[in-house]
Amino acid sequence: MDKKVIMITGGTGSFGNQFVEYILNNYNPRKVIIYSRDEYKQFIMNNRYKQHPLYNKLRFFIGDVRDESRLRLAMKGVDYVIHAAALKQVPTCEYNPNEAIKTNINGALNVINASLETGVKKVIALSTDKAVNPINLYGGTKLVSDKLFCAANAYSGGYGTKFAVVRYGNVMGSRGSVIPYFKGIIDGGSMELPITDYRMTRFWISLKDGIKLVIKALEETRGGEIFVSKIPSFRIVDLAQAMLPECKMSEVGIREGEKLHEMMITQEDASHTYEYDECYIIYPNYNWWDINILIPGGRLVEKRFEYSSEKNEKWLSVEKIRELLKTDIVEY
């Protein structure tokens, strides 16, 4: 990261804000480009960093990933691209499918083409558990996006841009996630929290953990891998108890397009998935991909292995969730 030019699409979101802060506090980049379409969010973010010693490294580009020519202009001289821009709200994507496709699929193609044409060294695309066995349009668009980024390595021929994907579940405390939702209800004075389904489970990942996996992918990718976080699970009812002890709970039913449990690796992917100390890596299953360039230190998972929030080996207790709530939550 030192002396590199880094660009983040969708850079004013929860991930982008925390990623920029992490990079400025831990590295000495030559330049960090925040590429997004919302001028007000850029204004707010710009003001946050005005007193930072590396403030002069920041550049703010107004632009949309739907605009390939603008992407090409912004990527000139860029070493690394982190692609975080997406329409992420499930109901929004269901009601506006054309717009979701334009941003999440066409936008991914534009990032790929612009990166290849401008000679970007590495591109890391952020994915989601919803891309695995998708049941809603958002998940479907992200599945296509993941496939595009992995397959894009065929076009760079192993000598140009390297593309990889980082996949994790809902980030705790990010906009639109369950914790800010519960917090709003609690702040309103209610002693009852709505639970979609008492059986529901989720993965727990903080923004900082997500960022560390992105850094790992940047440092280690050979091109084409999907890096999957190795993180604990929790039960939604335990989260409610951690946030509001002795609260009442009302089961309101699963929303359209919502899963009971999260899935990040399927049994079908097990044949080319390797386990490492900090993560799993799903390697490309293409005949053109060189199996001899595996990242060292991993072992092939069992044939019937799957990685879901329901069958996870690591679980958070109510007490541990309450402890993490004091340190993991960063909202922008």
HUBELTA-V403689 format. One record per backbone hydrogen bond with DSSP energy under -0.5 kcal/mol. NH is the residue of the N-H (numbers start at 1). CO is the residue of the C=O. Records with the same first field share a line. If there is no record, write none. Layout:
NH: CO, CO
//
This chain:
3: 28
4: 1
6: 4, 31
7: 80
8: 33
9: 7, 82
10: 35
11: 8, 35
13: 10
17: 13
18: 14
19: 15
20: 16
21: 17
22: 18
23: 19
24: 20
25: 21
26: 22
27: 23
30: 4
31: 4
32: 57
33: 6
34: 32, 59
35: 8, 33
36: 34, 61
39: 37
42: 38
43: 39
44: 40
45: 41
46: 42
47: 43
48: 44
49: 45, 46
50: 47
52: 49
55: 52
57: 54
58: 55
59: 32
61: 34, 59
62: 60
63: 36, 61
67: 64
68: 66
71: 67
72: 68
73: 69
74: 70
75: 71
76: 73
78: 75
79: 5
80: 5
81: 122
82: 7
83: 81, 124
84: 9, 82
88: 86
93: 89
94: 90
95: 91
96: 92
100: 96
101: 97
102: 98
103: 99
104: 100
105: 101
106: 101
107: 102
109: 105
110: 106
111: 107
112: 108
113: 109
114: 110
115: 111
116: 112
117: 113
118: 114
119: 115
120: 115
121: 79
122: 79
123: 162
124: 81
125: 123, 164
126: 83
127: 166
129: 168
131: 128
132: 129
133: 131
140: 136
141: 137
142: 138
143: 139
144: 140
145: 141
146: 142
147: 143
148: 144
149: 145
150: 146
151: 147
152: 148
153: 150
154: 151
155: 152
156: 152
157: 153
158: 153
159: 156
160: 156
162: 121
164: 123
165: 225
166: 125
167: 227
172: 205
174: 171
177: 174
181: 177
182: 178
183: 179
184: 180
185: 181
186: 182
187: 183
188: 184
189: 186
190: 185
193: 248
195: 250
200: 197
201: 260
202: 234
204: 232
205: 170, 203
207: 328
210: 206
211: 207
212: 208
213: 209
214: 210
215: 211
216: 212
217: 213
218: 214
219: 215
220: 216
221: 217
224: 163
226: 282
227: 165, 225
228: 280
229: 167
230: 278
231: 229
233: 314
234: 202
236: 200
238: 235
239: 235
240: 236
241: 237
242: 238
243: 239
244: 240
247: 244
248: 191
250: 193
252: 195, 250
253: 195, 196
258: 255
264: 307
265: 307
269: 266
270: 266, 267
272: 269
273: 270
274: 281
275: 299
276: 279
280: 228
281: 274
282: 226
283: 272, 281
289: 286
291: 289
293: 290
294: 291
298: 295
299: 275
301: 273
305: 302
307: 265
308: 306
309: 262
316: 233
321: 317
322: 318
323: 319
324: 320
325: 321
326: 322, 323
327: 324
328: 324
330: 172, 328
//
